Structures are given as C-alpha cells and as structure tokens.
Amino acid sequence: MEITGSMLLSSIEHRTTTDPVWQQMCQRLQAATSLTHLVLAAWQIGLWLARAIVEQQLDERSQVPTQWTHCSVCCTALHSKGFVKRRMLTLVGEIEWKRRIGRCPHHCSGSHQTPLDEILGIQAYQQTSLELVRLGCLLAVFLPFDLASQLLLQLTGIAVSGDTIWN
Ligand SMILES: [Zn+2]
C-alpha cells in the first residue's frame, strides 16, 4: 500500500495527542521570545517530527508478512517468535520499534533471524545508527572530541561523550 502525504501526517498527528513531550515542546515554542530560542524550539519540534516519521515507517514495515527462510543447521523452516523491541540512537534521537524474530523450532544455536534488521542494514548488537556515527566522525576530523560532542548535542539534542566519539 502506498502511503500518501496526508495519511502520513494524520498518523503522526495521532502521536501528538498521546506524547507529553509534544505538549512541552509547544509550550517552549510559545514561551520563546528571542529569535534564537524560537529557532531552537522549532528545531526540537522538527527532530521530534523526524523521529515520529521514522518510527511510523518502521511500525508499518514490521507489519508486512515475513517470508521465513530455513535453519542453516537442520534445514527446517524457521518459526516466528513474535515481535521484539529494538532501540537505536540515530541522528534524530533515540527511536524504538518492534520487529519479528524467527527461530528454528528445534532451537538450533545461531538460528535466530530478524529479516527487518537485515533489510534495514543493521547489525545484531548495533546501538548507534551509521548516519550518526558518520556525522560524529566528520565533526571529530575538524574539532577536538569534546567540542565535537558539544556541537552534536546542540544540533541534535543527543549527548555523546568526547570519549565515545574518539572510539
Ligand atoms: Zn534447526
């Protein structure tokens, strides 16, 4: 099913009614007097919207029926074990979604599969999304690690220590 712009907006509008952070951000926007505070308040709302769009898309994609492959050990077709939560720190903040995990019914070791993770190009224990890693590395090329960390915090609201950027 193709999603239209208005469908996307109405599904995100639904989130604004249930998320207390949205109300706080709107109050901060209203209370802002200087242009700087106005821009920063709007920037935070923009990041919130970007997170909502990413999570909406992931929720939608996780609902698509999964074609399970076969166990690499005993060749039995994998079974779905249901939906399991996943979190990731990204350029637009921390996002959370659920996706199906499959496993061999004979419990063969190493038979776990998460097809959506594979499609998304993320690794099993990955906690930071690549575009955020890339931006952190790029900043660190030009700036001392602590300054890169401060700039990242200002731009995205994400607290990443200088040590983490160094790593
Ligand atoms: Zn097996």
Backbone and ligand atoms as CSV (ligand in chain L), in Angstrom:
chain,resi,resn,atom,element,x,y,z
A,1,MET,N,N,0.839,-1.194,0.000
A,1,MET,CA,C,0.000,0.000,0.000
A,1,MET,C,C,0.877,1.247,0.000
A,2,GLU,N,N,0.551,2.160,-0.896
A,2,GLU,CA,C,1.340,3.387,-0.978
A,2,GLU,C,C,0.813,4.411,0.023
A,3,ILE,N,N,1.715,5.010,0.771
A,3,ILE,CA,C,1.293,5.980,1.779
A,3,ILE,C,C,1.276,7.377,1.156
A,4,THR,N,N,0.180,8.109,1.366
A,4,THR,CA,C,0.110,9.476,0.849
A,4,THR,C,C,0.570,10.431,1.941
A,5,GLY,N,N,0.895,11.661,1.524
A,5,GLY,CA,C,1.352,12.669,2.476
A,5,GLY,C,C,0.350,12.907,3.594
A,6,SER,N,N,-0.943,12.929,3.228
A,6,SER,CA,C,-1.951,13.231,4.253
A,6,SER,C,C,-2.133,12.056,5.216
A,7,MET,N,N,-1.948,10.807,4.707
A,7,MET,CA,C,-2.028,9.641,5.596
A,7,MET,C,C,-0.887,9.671,6.601
A,8,LEU,N,N,0.304,10.046,6.103
A,8,LEU,CA,C,1.472,10.121,6.976
A,8,LEU,C,C,1.241,11.168,8.065
A,9,LEU,N,N,0.736,12.332,7.660
A,9,LEU,CA,C,0.505,13.404,8.626
A,9,LEU,C,C,-0.549,13.019,9.661
A,10,SER,N,N,-1.628,12.350,9.212
A,10,SER,CA,C,-2.679,12.013,10.175
A,10,SER,C,C,-2.201,10.948,11.155
A,11,SER,N,N,-1.313,10.064,10.696
A,11,SER,CA,C,-0.805,9.046,11.618
A,11,SER,C,C,0.158,9.674,12.634
A,12,ILE,N,N,0.858,10.743,12.234
A,12,ILE,CA,C,1.754,11.436,13.170
A,12,ILE,C,C,0.957,12.352,14.096
A,13,GLU,N,N,-0.129,12.916,13.564
A,13,GLU,CA,C,-0.999,13.777,14.379
A,13,GLU,C,C,-1.539,12.986,15.567
A,14,HIS,N,N,-1.813,11.707,15.331
A,14,HIS,CA,C,-2.293,10.826,16.392
A,14,HIS,C,C,-1.265,10.753,17.529
A,15,ARG,N,N,0.028,10.720,17.168
A,15,ARG,CA,C,1.076,10.659,18.186
A,15,ARG,C,C,1.159,11.931,19.023
A,16,THR,N,N,0.845,13.079,18.398
A,16,THR,CA,C,0.954,14.346,19.134
A,16,THR,C,C,-0.047,14.401,20.290
A,17,THR,N,N,-1.166,13.682,20.146
A,17,THR,CA,C,-2.179,13.720,21.202
A,17,THR,C,C,-1.805,12.843,22.387
A,18,THR,N,N,-0.880,11.883,22.187
A,18,THR,CA,C,-0.549,10.955,23.264
A,18,THR,C,C,0.832,11.189,23.867
A,19,ASP,N,N,1.675,12.007,23.229
A,19,ASP,CA,C,3.040,12.192,23.717
A,19,ASP,C,C,3.165,13.497,24.529
A,20,PRO,N,N,3.463,13.388,25.837
A,20,PRO,CA,C,3.584,14.591,26.673
A,20,PRO,C,C,4.732,15.507,26.237
A,21,VAL,N,N,5.761,14.916,25.621
A,21,VAL,CA,C,6.903,15.714,25.156
A,21,VAL,C,C,6.445,16.748,24.118
A,22,TRP,N,N,5.481,16.335,23.285
A,22,TRP,CA,C,4.963,17.246,22.258
A,22,TRP,C,C,4.372,18.506,22.906
A,23,GLN,N,N,3.568,18.314,23.955
A,23,GLN,CA,C,2.951,19.443,24.659
A,23,GLN,C,C,4.026,20.377,25.229
A,24,GLN,N,N,5.067,19.784,25.860
A,24,GLN,CA,C,6.168,20.573,26.435
A,24,GLN,C,C,6.864,21.399,25.357
A,25,MET,N,N,7.093,20.767,24.205
A,25,MET,CA,C,7.793,21.468,23.123
A,25,MET,C,C,6.952,22.635,22.608
A,26,CYS,N,N,5.643,22.441,22.507
A,26,CYS,CA,C,4.753,23.505,22.039
A,26,CYS,C,C,4.730,24.663,23.035
A,27,GLN,N,N,4.746,24.333,24.341
A,27,GLN,CA,C,4.785,25.377,25.365
A,27,GLN,C,C,6.087,26.174,25.283
A,28,ARG,N,N,7.199,25.437,25.074
A,28,ARG,CA,C,8.513,26.098,24.955
A,28,ARG,C,C,8.531,27.029,23.735
A,29,LEU,N,N,7.892,26.574,22.642
A,29,LEU,CA,C,7.819,27.384,21.423
A,29,LEU,C,C,7.036,28.668,21.688
A,30,GLN,N,N,5.893,28.526,22.380
A,30,GLN,CA,C,5.054,29.683,22.703
A,30,GLN,C,C,5.793,30.659,23.618
A,31,ALA,N,N,6.569,30.109,24.550
A,31,ALA,CA,C,7.240,30.939,25.561
A,31,ALA,C,C,8.503,31.608,25.021
A,32,ALA,N,N,9.001,31.138,23.874
A,32,ALA,CA,C,10.259,31.681,23.335
A,32,ALA,C,C,10.073,33.136,22.915
A,33,THR,N,N,10.968,34.020,23.353
A,33,THR,CA,C,10.869,35.426,22.963
A,33,THR,C,C,11.946,35.806,21.948
A,34,SER,N,N,13.198,35.388,22.207
A,34,SER,CA,C,14.260,35.751,21.259
A,34,SER,C,C,14.195,34.850,20.031
A,35,LEU,N,N,14.760,35.342,18.932
A,35,LEU,CA,C,14.778,34.556,17.695
A,35,LEU,C,C,15.540,33.251,17.915
A,36,THR,N,N,16.654,33.326,18.662
A,36,THR,CA,C,17.453,32.133,18.934
A,36,THR,C,C,16.625,31.058,19.627
A,37,HIS,N,N,15.878,31.442,20.675
A,37,HIS,CA,C,15.060,30.468,21.389
A,37,HIS,C,C,13.934,29.926,20.518
A,38,LEU,N,N,13.400,30.811,19.664
A,38,LEU,CA,C,12.334,30.399,18.748
A,38,LEU,C,C,12.849,29.331,17.773
A,39,VAL,N,N,14.054,29.597,17.217
A,39,VAL,CA,C,14.651,28.661,16.256
A,39,VAL,C,C,14.973,27.333,16.938
A,40,LEU,N,N,15.563,27.397,18.142
A,40,LEU,CA,C,15.930,26.158,18.829
A,40,LEU,C,C,14.694,25.343,19.217
A,41,ALA,N,N,13.621,26.042,19.633
A,41,ALA,CA,C,12.380,25.338,19.993
A,41,ALA,C,C,11.784,24.671,18.752
A,42,ALA,N,N,11.808,25.397,17.607
A,42,ALA,CA,C,11.288,24.835,16.352
A,42,ALA,C,C,12.151,23.667,15.888
A,43,TRP,N,N,13.472,23.774,16.080
A,43,TRP,CA,C,14.419,22.716,15.696
A,43,TRP,C,C,14.107,21.419,16.449
A,44,GLN,N,N,13.816,21.542,17.755
A,44,GLN,CA,C,13.471,20.370,18.562
A,44,GLN,C,C,12.178,19.725,18.060
A,45,ILE,N,N,11.206,20.559,17.673
A,45,ILE,CA,C,9.947,20.038,17.129
A,45,ILE,C,C,10.214,19.307,15.808
A,46,GLY,N,N,11.107,19.882,15.004
A,46,GLY,CA,C,11.489,19.246,13.739
A,46,GLY,C,C,12.101,17.872,13.966
A,47,LEU,N,N,12.976,17.755,14.972
A,47,LEU,CA,C,13.593,16.465,15.287
A,47,LEU,C,C,12.543,15.472,15.787
A,48,TRP,N,N,11.605,15.969,16.597
A,48,TRP,CA,C,10.526,15.104,17.105
A,48,TRP,C,C,9.713,14.555,15.922
A,49,LEU,N,N,9.405,15.445,14.952
A,49,LEU,CA,C,8.632,15.021,13.774
A,49,LEU,C,C,9.401,13.977,12.962
A,50,ALA,N,N,10.716,14.203,12.818
A,50,ALA,CA,C,11.541,13.250,12.066
A,50,ALA,C,C,11.539,11.885,12.760
A,51,ARG,N,N,11.643,11.889,14.106
A,51,ARG,CA,C,11.582,10.624,14.863
A,51,ARG,C,C,10.236,9.939,14.656
A,52,ALA,N,N,9.159,10.737,14.726
A,52,ALA,CA,C,7.807,10.172,14.565
A,52,ALA,C,C,7.652,9.545,13.184
A,53,ILE,N,N,8.205,10.191,12.157
A,53,ILE,CA,C,8.112,9.657,10.787
A,53,ILE,C,C,8.881,8.336,10.689
A,54,VAL,N,N,10.102,8.309,11.237
A,54,VAL,CA,C,10.918,7.092,11.170
A,54,VAL,C,C,10.209,5.952,11.905
A,55,GLU,N,N,9.688,6.231,13.117
A,55,GLU,CA,C,9.017,5.175,13.889
A,55,GLU,C,C,7.731,4.712,13.202
A,56,GLN,N,N,7.010,5.644,12.596
A,56,GLN,CA,C,5.781,5.286,11.869
A,56,GLN,C,C,6.117,4.341,10.715
A,57,GLN,N,N,7.192,4.666,9.980
A,57,GLN,CA,C,7.604,3.836,8.846
A,57,GLN,C,C,8.047,2.453,9.303
A,58,LEU,N,N,8.806,2.404,10.417
A,58,LEU,CA,C,9.289,1.118,10.920
A,58,LEU,C,C,8.122,0.256,11.402
A,59,ASP,N,N,7.143,0.892,12.076
A,59,ASP,CA,C,5.955,0.150,12.527
A,59,ASP,C,C,5.220,-0.448,11.337
A,60,GLU,N,N,5.077,0.383,10.280
A,60,GLU,CA,C,4.373,-0.075,9.100
A,60,GLU,C,C,5.108,-1.233,8.419
A,61,ARG,N,N,6.441,-1.094,8.291
A,61,ARG,CA,C,7.229,-2.130,7.618
A,61,ARG,C,C,7.293,-3.422,8.412
A,62,SER,N,N,7.217,-3.299,9.753
A,62,SER,CA,C,7.286,-4.509,10.585
A,62,SER,C,C,6.007,-5.343,10.459
A,63,GLN,N,N,4.926,-4.708,9.965
A,63,GLN,CA,C,3.649,-5.426,9.826
A,63,GLN,C,C,3.581,-6.259,8.542
A,64,VAL,N,N,4.468,-5.981,7.587
A,64,VAL,CA,C,4.466,-6.744,6.326
A,64,VAL,C,C,4.791,-8.211,6.639
A,65,PRO,N,N,3.991,-9.162,6.095
A,65,PRO,CA,C,4.255,-10.582,6.395
A,65,PRO,C,C,5.687,-10.992,6.037
A,66,THR,N,N,6.290,-11.798,6.895
A,66,THR,CA,C,7.692,-12.187,6.722
A,66,THR,C,C,7.792,-13.524,5.995
A,67,GLN,N,N,8.689,-13.617,5.019
A,67,GLN,CA,C,8.992,-14.889,4.355
A,67,GLN,C,C,10.165,-15.519,5.098
A,68,TRP,N,N,9.873,-16.537,5.915
A,68,TRP,CA,C,10.949,-17.141,6.703
A,68,TRP,C,C,11.801,-18.086,5.852
A,69,THR,N,N,13.095,-18.047,6.075
A,69,THR,CA,C,13.993,-18.971,5.376
A,69,THR,C,C,14.143,-20.240,6.219
A,70,HIS,N,N,15.134,-21.056,5.883
A,70,HIS,CA,C,15.323,-22.317,6.605
A,70,HIS,C,C,16.517,-22.252,7.542
A,71,CYS,N,N,16.452,-23.071,8.579
A,71,CYS,CA,C,17.532,-23.142,9.570
A,71,CYS,C,C,18.822,-23.588,8.873
A,72,SER,N,N,19.918,-22.885,9.158
A,72,SER,CA,C,21.184,-23.211,8.487
A,72,SER,C,C,21.786,-24.508,9.032
A,73,VAL,N,N,21.281,-24.997,10.172
A,73,VAL,CA,C,21.817,-26.214,10.782
A,73,VAL,C,C,21.030,-27.461,10.336
A,74,CYS,N,N,19.671,-27.411,10.484
A,74,CYS,CA,C,18.879,-28.617,10.209
A,74,CYS,C,C,17.895,-28.453,9.044
A,75,CYS,N,N,17.908,-27.288,8.388
A,75,CYS,CA,C,17.078,-27.032,7.191
A,75,CYS,C,C,15.564,-26.978,7.434
A,76,THR,N,N,15.125,-26.992,8.687
A,76,THR,CA,C,13.693,-26.834,8.990
A,76,THR,C,C,13.314,-25.366,8.776
A,77,ALA,N,N,12.049,-25.138,8.316
A,77,ALA,CA,C,11.611,-23.754,8.131
A,77,ALA,C,C,11.547,-23.053,9.492
A,78,LEU,N,N,12.054,-21.826,9.539
A,78,LEU,CA,C,12.050,-21.077,10.798
A,78,LEU,C,C,10.623,-20.698,11.186
A,79,HIS,N,N,10.389,-20.571,12.490
A,79,HIS,CA,C,9.095,-20.127,13.011
A,79,HIS,C,C,9.239,-18.732,13.612
A,80,SER,N,N,8.155,-17.947,13.515
A,80,SER,CA,C,8.182,-16.628,14.140
A,80,SER,C,C,8.024,-16.761,15.643
A,81,LYS,N,N,8.822,-16.030,16.382
A,81,LYS,CA,C,8.678,-15.999,17.845
A,81,LYS,C,C,7.940,-14.736,18.272
A,82,GLY,N,N,7.370,-14.028,17.307
A,82,GLY,CA,C,6.625,-12.802,17.621
A,82,GLY,C,C,7.482,-11.560,17.556
A,83,PHE,N,N,6.917,-10.465,18.054
A,83,PHE,CA,C,7.581,-9.157,17.948
A,83,PHE,C,C,8.466,-8.879,19.160
A,84,VAL,N,N,9.651,-8.353,18.890
A,84,VAL,CA,C,10.587,-7.984,19.955
A,84,VAL,C,C,11.043,-6.542,19.733
A,85,LYS,N,N,11.137,-5.790,20.843
A,85,LYS,CA,C,11.516,-4.379,20.785
A,85,LYS,C,C,12.967,-4.171,20.358
A,86,ARG,N,N,13.210,-3.069,19.671
A,86,ARG,CA,C,14.566,-2.702,19.269
A,86,ARG,C,C,14.704,-1.205,19.462
A,87,ARG,N,N,15.871,-0.776,19.951
A,87,ARG,CA,C,16.144,0.648,20.115
A,87,ARG,C,C,17.403,1.005,19.352
A,88,MET,N,N,17.460,2.268,18.903
A,88,MET,CA,C,18.665,2.708,18.201
A,88,MET,C,C,18.819,4.204,18.393
A,89,LEU,N,N,20.065,4.620,18.672
A,89,LEU,CA,C,20.356,6.049,18.740
A,89,LEU,C,C,20.669,6.516,17.323
A,90,THR,N,N,19.925,7.519,16.840
A,90,THR,CA,C,20.083,7.976,15.459
A,90,THR,C,C,20.320,9.482,15.439
A,91,LEU,N,N,20.508,10.004,14.261
A,91,LEU,CA,C,20.713,11.441,14.074
A,91,LEU,C,C,19.516,12.251,14.573
A,92,VAL,N,N,18.320,11.647,14.568
A,92,VAL,CA,C,17.127,12.381,15.018
A,92,VAL,C,C,16.730,12.003,16.446
A,93,GLY,N,N,17.625,11.317,17.165
A,93,GLY,CA,C,17.350,10.948,18.548
A,93,GLY,C,C,17.138,9.451,18.700
A,94,GLU,N,N,16.735,9.032,19.919
A,94,GLU,CA,C,16.546,7.605,20.145
A,94,GLU,C,C,15.197,7.159,19.592
A,95,ILE,N,N,15.225,6.135,18.772
A,95,ILE,CA,C,13.978,5.618,18.212
A,95,ILE,C,C,13.761,4.193,18.703
A,96,GLU,N,N,12.500,3.792,18.767
A,96,GLU,CA,C,12.155,2.464,19.254
A,96,GLU,C,C,11.079,1.875,18.360
A,97,TRP,N,N,11.208,0.600,18.066
A,97,TRP,CA,C,10.192,-0.072,17.255
A,97,TRP,C,C,10.204,-1.553,17.589
A,98,LYS,N,N,9.251,-2.279,17.020
A,98,LYS,CA,C,9.191,-3.729,17.238
A,98,LYS,C,C,9.279,-4.425,15.895
A,99,ARG,N,N,9.951,-5.573,15.889
A,99,ARG,CA,C,10.013,-6.355,14.649
A,99,ARG,C,C,10.020,-7.834,14.990
A,100,ARG,N,N,9.621,-8.656,13.991
A,100,ARG,CA,C,9.518,-10.097,14.211
A,100,ARG,C,C,10.895,-10.756,14.280
A,101,ILE,N,N,10.984,-11.720,15.199
A,101,ILE,CA,C,12.190,-12.534,15.281
A,101,ILE,C,C,11.789,-13.977,14.979
A,102,GLY,N,N,12.606,-14.664,14.180
A,102,GLY,CA,C,12.324,-16.059,13.841
A,102,GLY,C,C,13.395,-16.971,14.408
A,103,ARG,N,N,12.995,-18.203,14.691
A,103,ARG,CA,C,13.970,-19.157,15.210
A,103,ARG,C,C,13.594,-20.560,14.749
A,104,CYS,N,N,14.586,-21.421,14.685
A,104,CYS,CA,C,14.334,-22.823,14.326
A,104,CYS,C,C,13.493,-23.481,15.429
A,105,PRO,N,N,12.420,-24.227,15.046
A,105,PRO,CA,C,11.588,-24.883,16.082
A,105,PRO,C,C,12.376,-25.921,16.885
A,106,HIS,N,N,13.536,-26.360,16.358
A,106,HIS,CA,C,14.377,-27.315,17.105
A,106,HIS,C,C,15.430,-26.616,17.955
A,107,HIS,N,N,15.313,-25.281,18.043
A,107,HIS,CA,C,16.205,-24.481,18.902
A,107,HIS,C,C,17.682,-24.615,18.530
A,108,CYS,N,N,17.973,-24.821,17.259
A,108,CYS,CA,C,19.375,-24.908,16.845
A,108,CYS,C,C,20.085,-23.602,17.187
A,109,SER,N,N,21.322,-23.710,17.645
A,109,SER,CA,C,22.017,-22.483,18.048
A,109,SER,C,C,22.390,-21.679,16.793
A,110,GLY,N,N,22.260,-20.369,16.886
A,110,GLY,CA,C,22.578,-19.487,15.759
A,110,GLY,C,C,21.478,-19.423,14.718
A,111,SER,N,N,20.276,-19.958,15.040
A,111,SER,CA,C,19.214,-19.959,14.029
A,111,SER,C,C,18.326,-18.714,14.088
A,112,HIS,N,N,18.573,-17.823,15.058
A,112,HIS,CA,C,17.774,-16.593,15.154
A,112,HIS,C,C,17.904,-15.757,13.875
A,113,GLN,N,N,16.755,-15.220,13.437
A,113,GLN,CA,C,16.793,-14.320,12.279
A,113,GLN,C,C,15.862,-13.145,12.504
A,114,THR,N,N,16.313,-11.971,12.125
A,114,THR,CA,C,15.462,-10.777,12.169
A,114,THR,C,C,15.508,-10.139,10.785
A,115,PRO,N,N,14.609,-10.593,9.883
A,115,PRO,CA,C,14.649,-10.158,8.481
A,115,PRO,C,C,14.577,-8.636,8.320
A,116,LEU,N,N,13.761,-7.943,9.166
A,116,LEU,CA,C,13.652,-6.489,9.002
A,116,LEU,C,C,14.992,-5.806,9.302
A,117,ASP,N,N,15.720,-6.298,10.315
A,117,ASP,CA,C,17.050,-5.739,10.624
A,117,ASP,C,C,17.966,-5.864,9.408
A,118,GLU,N,N,17.875,-7.047,8.748
A,118,GLU,CA,C,18.728,-7.267,7.573
A,118,GLU,C,C,18.378,-6.285,6.459
A,119,ILE,N,N,17.060,-6.091,6.229
A,119,ILE,CA,C,16.625,-5.155,5.193
A,119,ILE,C,C,17.097,-3.740,5.534
A,120,LEU,N,N,17.034,-3.402,6.836
A,120,LEU,CA,C,17.422,-2.055,7.275
A,120,LEU,C,C,18.944,-1.882,7.309
A,121,GLY,N,N,19.662,-2.994,7.155
A,121,GLY,CA,C,21.124,-2.917,7.153
A,121,GLY,C,C,21.715,-2.652,8.526
A,122,ILE,N,N,21.064,-3.183,9.585
A,122,ILE,CA,C,21.635,-3.004,10.927
A,122,ILE,C,C,22.099,-4.335,11.504
A,123,GLN,N,N,23.135,-4.259,12.336
A,123,GLN,CA,C,23.761,-5.453,12.914
A,123,GLN,C,C,23.095,-5.818,14.242
A,124,ALA,N,N,23.349,-7.050,14.689
A,124,ALA,CA,C,22.676,-7.602,15.874
A,124,ALA,C,C,22.815,-6.726,17.128
A,125,TYR,N,N,24.009,-6.271,17.448
A,125,TYR,CA,C,24.189,-5.530,18.700
A,125,TYR,C,C,24.444,-4.043,18.475
A,126,GLN,N,N,24.158,-3.587,17.265
A,126,GLN,CA,C,24.379,-2.185,16.922
A,126,GLN,C,C,23.441,-1.278,17.723
A,127,GLN,N,N,23.995,-0.220,18.336
A,127,GLN,CA,C,23.180,0.684,19.147
A,127,GLN,C,C,23.136,2.098,18.594
A,128,THR,N,N,24.030,2.381,17.632
A,128,THR,CA,C,24.077,3.718,17.048
A,128,THR,C,C,23.970,3.597,15.541
A,129,SER,N,N,23.094,4.412,14.962
A,129,SER,CA,C,22.861,4.348,13.526
A,129,SER,C,C,24.041,4.973,12.766
A,130,LEU,N,N,24.295,4.449,11.570
A,130,LEU,CA,C,25.509,4.833,10.831
A,130,LEU,C,C,25.590,6.322,10.499
A,131,GLU,N,N,24.433,6.971,10.168
A,131,GLU,CA,C,24.497,8.379,9.788
A,131,GLU,C,C,24.959,9.231,10.972
A,132,LEU,N,N,24.622,8.776,12.217
A,132,LEU,CA,C,25.078,9.495,13.408
A,132,LEU,C,C,26.569,9.267,13.630
A,133,VAL,N,N,26.996,8.020,13.427
A,133,VAL,CA,C,28.425,7.700,13.555
A,133,VAL,C,C,29.228,8.539,12.560
A,134,ARG,N,N,28.724,8.624,11.313
A,134,ARG,CA,C,29.427,9.376,10.267
A,134,ARG,C,C,29.546,10.849,10.628
A,135,LEU,N,N,28.433,11.448,11.131
A,135,LEU,CA,C,28.465,12.860,11.494
A,135,LEU,C,C,29.450,13.085,12.636
A,136,GLY,N,N,29.419,12.195,13.644
A,136,GLY,CA,C,30.343,12.298,14.770
A,136,GLY,C,C,31.788,12.246,14.298
A,137,CYS,N,N,32.080,11.325,13.378
A,137,CYS,CA,C,33.445,11.180,12.849
A,137,CYS,C,C,33.857,12.420,12.066
A,138,LEU,N,N,32.900,12.929,11.266
A,138,LEU,CA,C,33.191,14.105,10.448
A,138,LEU,C,C,33.525,15.308,11.335
A,139,LEU,N,N,32.716,15.507,12.385
A,139,LEU,CA,C,32.963,16.622,13.307
A,139,LEU,C,C,34.320,16.462,13.981
A,140,ALA,N,N,34.636,15.202,14.334
A,140,ALA,CA,C,35.874,14.938,15.063
A,140,ALA,C,C,37.118,15.141,14.198
A,141,VAL,N,N,36.924,15.141,12.869
A,141,VAL,CA,C,38.055,15.393,11.976
A,141,VAL,C,C,38.504,16.850,12.108
A,142,PHE,N,N,37.501,17.738,12.313
A,142,PHE,CA,C,37.797,19.168,12.342
A,142,PHE,C,C,37.917,19.749,13.749
A,143,LEU,N,N,37.337,19.051,14.724
A,143,LEU,CA,C,37.237,19.630,16.064
A,143,LEU,C,C,37.806,18.694,17.122
A,144,PRO,N,N,38.231,19.271,18.269
A,144,PRO,CA,C,38.582,18.395,19.398
A,144,PRO,C,C,37.335,17.583,19.799
A,145,PHE,N,N,37.547,16.376,20.358
A,145,PHE,CA,C,36.426,15.472,20.636
A,145,PHE,C,C,35.350,16.102,21.516
A,146,ASP,N,N,35.787,16.864,22.560
A,146,ASP,CA,C,34.791,17.451,23.460
A,146,ASP,C,C,33.949,18.515,22.755
A,147,LEU,N,N,34.575,19.275,21.868
A,147,LEU,CA,C,33.846,20.304,21.120
A,147,LEU,C,C,32.890,19.636,20.114
A,148,ALA,N,N,33.356,18.561,19.482
A,148,ALA,CA,C,32.502,17.798,18.557
A,148,ALA,C,C,31.276,17.280,19.306
A,149,SER,N,N,31.500,16.819,20.546
A,149,SER,CA,C,30.409,16.308,21.377
A,149,SER,C,C,29.404,17.417,21.700
A,150,GLN,N,N,29.909,18.628,22.022
A,150,GLN,CA,C,29.020,19.760,22.337
A,150,GLN,C,C,28.210,20.194,21.114
A,151,LEU,N,N,28.864,20.196,19.961
A,151,LEU,CA,C,28.187,20.608,18.730
A,151,LEU,C,C,27.081,19.612,18.363
A,152,LEU,N,N,27.376,18.329,18.541
A,152,LEU,CA,C,26.398,17.280,18.267
A,152,LEU,C,C,25.183,17.434,19.190
A,153,LEU,N,N,25.458,17.792,20.457
A,153,LEU,CA,C,24.373,17.997,21.429
A,153,LEU,C,C,23.501,19.176,21.013
A,154,GLN,N,N,24.149,20.256,20.571
A,154,GLN,CA,C,23.409,21.447,20.165
A,154,GLN,C,C,22.560,21.183,18.924
A,155,LEU,N,N,23.119,20.446,17.968
A,155,LEU,CA,C,22.427,20.196,16.694
A,155,LEU,C,C,21.305,19.180,16.817
A,156,THR,N,N,21.534,18.147,17.608
A,156,THR,CA,C,20.595,17.021,17.590
A,156,THR,C,C,19.966,16.736,18.948
A,157,GLY,N,N,20.484,17.351,20.010
A,157,GLY,CA,C,19.977,17.047,21.351
A,157,GLY,C,C,20.500,15.715,21.860
A,158,ILE,N,N,21.448,15.096,21.111
A,158,ILE,CA,C,21.981,13.795,21.519
A,158,ILE,C,C,23.272,13.988,22.292
A,159,ALA,N,N,23.304,13.435,23.508
A,159,ALA,CA,C,24.503,13.534,24.342
A,159,ALA,C,C,25.417,12.361,24.049
A,160,VAL,N,N,26.519,12.627,23.357
A,160,VAL,CA,C,27.537,11.613,23.096
A,160,VAL,C,C,28.847,12.176,23.637
A,161,SER,N,N,29.500,11.444,24.529
A,161,SER,CA,C,30.715,11.978,25.150
A,161,SER,C,C,31.866,12.042,24.149
A,162,GLY,N,N,32.842,12.909,24.456
A,162,GLY,CA,C,34.045,13.011,23.634
A,162,GLY,C,C,34.741,11.665,23.501
A,163,ASP,N,N,34.736,10.884,24.607
A,163,ASP,CA,C,35.362,9.552,24.596
A,163,ASP,C,C,34.682,8.621,23.584
A,164,THR,N,N,33.344,8.692,23.545
A,164,THR,CA,C,32.604,7.845,22.608
A,164,THR,C,C,32.941,8.215,21.177
A,165,ILE,N,N,33.022,9.536,20.904
A,165,ILE,CA,C,33.381,9.982,19.557
A,165,ILE,C,C,34.784,9.500,19.201
A,166,TRP,N,N,35.706,9.560,20.185
A,166,TRP,CA,C,37.058,9.076,19.947
A,166,TRP,C,C,37.025,7.605,19.545
A,167,ASN,N,N,36.200,6.839,20.241
A,167,ASN,CA,C,36.081,5.386,19.926
A,167,ASN,C,C,35.547,5.173,18.517
L,1,ZN,ZN,ZN,17.416,-26.078,13.148
